[in-house]
């Protein structure tokens, strides 16, 4: 994640993690975990648009869940914050598709 993106979204990350932890079905965490796993593979295959699209699609799905739960309505722009969260989470917890943490 670039410094600019970290600054843009860091204020959201705490709220995002809190929501993930409190989301009753825990489906959102499962989506984040799978997206992070795929992101860690995608980082090694930067031209693999299929993987990149899957990661973005999962981030968009969580964005919709989050927006609906928080009462914001569906704001597709928030998907970018979730993409950044997934990238950051993958860097810390996955390597080549394997959980390291």
C-alpha positions in Angstrom: 0.0 0.0 0.0 1.3 3.4 -0.8 1.8 6.0 1.8 -0.9 8.2 0.2 -3.5 5.4 0.2 -2.6 4.5 3.8 -3.2 8.1 4.8 -6.5 8.2 2.8 -8.0 5.1 4.3 -6.2 4.6 7.7 -9.0 6.4 9.5 -11.5 3.9 8.1 -9.5 0.8 8.9 -10.2 0.8 12.6 -14.0 1.0 11.9 -13.7 -1.6 9.3 -12.0 -4.1 11.6 -14.4 -3.4 14.4 -17.3 -4.1 12.0 -15.7 -7.3 10.7 -15.3 -8.5 14.3 -18.9 -7.7 15.1 -20.5 -8.9 11.9 -22.7 -11.7 13.2 -22.4 -14.2 10.3 -18.6 -13.8 10.0 -19.0 -14.2 6.3 -17.3 -10.9 5.7 -14.1 -12.1 7.5 -14.2 -15.3 5.3 -14.4 -13.1 2.2 -11.5 -10.9 3.4 -9.4 -14.0 4.2 -10.0 -15.5 0.7 -9.4 -12.1 -1.0 -6.1 -11.7 0.9 -5.0 -15.2 0.0 -5.7 -14.4 -3.7 -4.0 -11.0 -3.4 -0.9 -12.7 -2.1 -0.8 -14.9 -5.2 -1.7 -11.9 -7.4 1.2 -10.0 -6.1 3.5 -12.6 -7.6 1.5 -12.6 -10.9 0.9 -8.8 -11.6 -0.5 -9.5 -15.1 -3.1 -12.0 -13.9 -6.3 -9.9 -14.4 -8.5 -12.9 -13.4 -7.0 -12.8 -9.8 -7.0 -9.1 -9.6 -10.7 -9.1 -10.7 -11.6 -11.7 -8.1 -9.9 -9.6 -5.3 -11.7 -6.5 -6.4 -15.0 -8.3 -6.6 -14.6 -9.7 -3.1 -13.7 -6.2 -1.8 -16.8 -4.8 -3.6 -19.0 -7.5 -2.0 -17.7 -6.6 1.5 -18.2 -2.9 0.7 -21.9 -3.6 -0.1 -22.3 -5.6 3.1 -20.6 -2.9 5.2 -22.5 0.0 3.6 -25.8 -1.7 4.1 -25.0 -2.7 7.7 -23.8 0.8 8.6 -26.7 2.5 6.9 -24.7 4.4 4.4 -26.4 2.9 1.4 -24.4 1.3 -1.3 -21.4 3.4 -2.1 -19.2 1.7 -4.7 -16.4 4.2 -4.0 -15.9 2.5 -0.7 -14.7 -0.7 -2.5 -11.3 1.0 -3.0 -10.9 1.3 0.7 -11.6 -2.4 1.1 -9.2 -3.2 -1.7 -6.5 -1.3 0.2 -7.5 -3.1 3.4 -7.2 -6.5 1.6 -3.8 -5.6 0.2 -2.5 -4.5 3.6 -4.0 -7.6 5.3 -2.4 -9.8 2.7 1.0 -8.3 3.1 0.9 -9.0 6.8 -0.7 -12.4 6.8 -0.2 -14.3 3.5 2.7 -15.3 1.3 2.1 -17.0 -2.0 -1.4 -18.0 -1.0 -0.4 -19.5 2.4 -1.4 -18.0 5.8 1.7 -17.0 7.7 0.2 -15.5 10.8 
